[in-house]
Amino acid sequence: MHRRLIVSSVFAALLLFDLRAGAQETFDVAVVKTSTLRDVIVPGVFLPGGRWSAEGATLSLLVRMAYELPADRVVGLSELPAWTRSERFHVDAKAADPNTPLERLRAMAQQLLADRFGLRAHVEQQVTKVYALVIDDATGRLGKGLRPAAATCWPKDAAVHTSAACQGVISKTSGGAMRYQLRDRRLADLLILSGARSEVDYPIVDRTGLVGRFDIDVEFVYRADSPQPDIQVGLPFMLAMKEQLGIRLELRDERLDVLIIDGIARPALD
């Protein structure tokens, strides 16, 4: 009799442990609301203090940021309802532990999309041609436009954010080139904010091995903005990356994770 009780108790404890282990991690506090902003977009960035923040972001953008995948590695985005690309959202989510690692924050963001937007998705691997971003072999060093961040500028409410070292700007020159002056950003942020994927024919993957946050200064002309092929108003994207940042794009075959969207629903808003 006692032996059966002991065995049953052990089994129940193991079952409870197994259920807890399989439980999805979630943010301690999460606010999801409609955003009326159109001129300012915070795409869904992971911030110090265990936060995930977005302002004026579409659901399509939130999905890509939560999974850190460009649009061409998310299958089914174009088939989603029109509101997923037009309606804008405000998201402010915070983990209970301010020191929550980035990988866990990413998992929390994905779970938030599942809970609030009914996102159902799975990841598959496919072999495809990509442009691998690598450090330029010719120089072996980074360009002047890519430097370790001089100051901690995020989150926005940090006092230092108002300092000159944090005044990043995205602007267009009189000649038609786009100028990106980013402060305390990851290299991946440049690829997202600049829409770099539109300048090449295949997905871009970061294989530089560079970690941490940088001050980034780069200027290039989008293909669509070039007035005529024989008129040079600035460097094209790939050449600017090489000459100004010291990194280049190398065409190769790689096996990549691809997100397959299985379903979506209108969000439960606060």
Residue pairs with C-beta under 8 A, 6 or more apart in sequence:
24 107
24 111
24 114
25 104
25 107
25 108
25 111
26 108
26 111
26 112
26 115
27 52
27 93
27 94
27 95
27 108
27 112
28 94
28 95
28 96
29 93
29 94
30 91
30 92
30 93
30 94
30 112
30 116
31 90
31 91
31 92
31 93
31 270
32 89
32 90
32 91
32 112
32 116
32 267
32 268
32 269
32 270
33 89
33 90
33 269
33 270
34 87
34 88
34 89
34 90
34 269
35 55
35 56
35 57
35 88
35 89
35 90
36 88
37 55
37 56
37 88
37 90
38 56
38 88
39 56
40 55
40 56
41 55
41 56
41 57
41 61
42 53
42 54
42 55
42 56
42 57
43 54
43 57
43 61
43 62
43 64
43 65
43 192
43 193
44 52
44 53
44 54
44 57
44 61
44 62
44 65
44 66
44 91
44 109
45 52
45 53
45 54
45 65
45 154
45 189
46 52
46 102
46 105
46 106
46 109
47 53
47 154
47 155
48 98
48 152
48 154
48 155
49 94
49 98
49 155
50 94
50 95
50 96
50 97
50 98
50 99
50 100
50 105
51 92
51 93
51 94
51 95
51 155
52 66
52 91
52 93
52 94
52 105
52 108
52 109
52 112
53 91
53 92
53 93
53 155
54 61
54 62
54 65
54 89
54 90
54 91
55 90
55 91
56 88
56 89
56 90
57 65
57 88
57 89
57 91
58 84
58 85
58 86
58 87
58 88
58 89
59 80
59 83
59 84
59 85
59 87
59 89
59 117
59 264
59 267
60 71
60 74
60 77
60 80
60 84
60 85
62 89
62 91
62 113
62 117
63 74
63 77
63 113
63 119
63 121
63 259
63 261
64 70
64 71
64 74
64 192
65 109
65 192
66 106
66 109
66 110
66 112
66 113
67 74
67 106
67 110
67 121
67 259
68 106
68 188
69 257
69 258
69 259
70 191
70 192
70 197
70 203
70 204
71 77
71 197
72 197
72 203
73 203
73 256
73 257
73 258
73 259
74 258
74 259
74 261
75 258
75 259
75 260
75 261
76 260
76 261
76 262
77 84
77 261
79 261
80 261
80 264
81 264
83 266
84 264
89 267
91 112
93 108
93 109
93 112
95 104
95 105
95 108
100 108
110 119
113 119
114 120
115 268
116 267
116 268
116 269
117 264
117 265
117 266
117 267
118 263
118 264
118 265
118 266
118 267
119 261
119 263
119 264
120 261
120 262
120 263
120 264
121 259
121 260
121 261
121 262
122 259
122 260
122 262
123 257
123 258
123 259
123 260
124 257
124 258
124 260
125 255
125 256
125 257
125 258
126 255
126 256
126 258
127 253
127 254
127 255
127 256
128 202
128 203
128 253
128 254
128 256
129 202
129 251
129 252
129 253
130 202
130 203
130 204
130 205
130 251
130 252
130 253
130 254
130 256
131 200
131 202
131 203
131 204
131 205
131 249
131 250
131 251
132 205
132 207
132 249
132 250
132 251
132 252
132 254
133 187
133 191
133 204
133 205
133 206
133 207
133 208
133 241
133 247
133 248
133 249
133 250
134 207
134 208
134 247
134 248
134 249
134 250
135 141
135 142
135 208
135 209
135 210
135 246
135 247
135 248
136 242
136 246
136 247
136 248
139 246
141 246
142 245
142 246
142 247
143 242
143 243
143 244
143 245
143 246
143 247
144 217
144 244
145 216
145 217
145 218
145 244
145 245
146 187
146 214
146 215
146 216
146 217
146 218
146 244
146 245
146 246
146 247
147 214
147 215
148 212
148 213
148 214
148 215
149 183
149 184
149 185
149 212
149 213
149 214
149 215
150 165
150 183
150 215
151 160
151 163
151 165
151 166
151 183
151 184
152 158
152 160
152 184
153 160
153 161
153 165
153 166
153 168
153 183
153 184
154 161
154 184
155 161
160 166
165 183
166 183
166 184
167 183
168 181
168 182
168 183
168 184
168 185
169 179
169 181
170 178
170 179
170 180
170 181
170 182
170 193
171 178
171 179
171 181
172 178
172 179
173 179
173 219
173 234
175 221
175 233
175 234
176 221
176 225
176 226
176 227
176 233
176 234
177 219
177 220
177 221
177 225
177 233
177 234
177 235
178 194
178 219
178 220
178 221
178 222
178 225
179 217
179 218
179 219
180 190
180 193
180 194
180 216
180 217
180 218
180 219
181 216
181 217
182 189
182 190
182 193
182 214
182 215
182 216
182 217
183 215
184 213
184 214
184 215
185 213
185 214
185 215
185 216
186 212
186 213
186 214
187 206
187 208
187 210
187 214
187 216
188 206
190 196
190 216
190 218
191 197
191 204
191 206
194 218
194 237
196 204
196 237
197 203
197 204
198 222
198 223
198 224
199 220
199 222
199 223
199 236
199 237
199 238
200 237
200 238
200 249
202 251
203 256
204 249
205 254
205 256
207 250
208 247
216 245
217 244
218 240
218 241
218 244
218 245
219 234
219 235
219 240
219 244
220 234
220 235
220 236
220 237
220 239
220 240
220 241
221 233
221 234
221 235
221 236
221 237
222 237
223 236
223 237
226 233
226 236
227 233
234 240
235 243
235 244
238 248
238 249
241 247
241 248
241 249
242 248
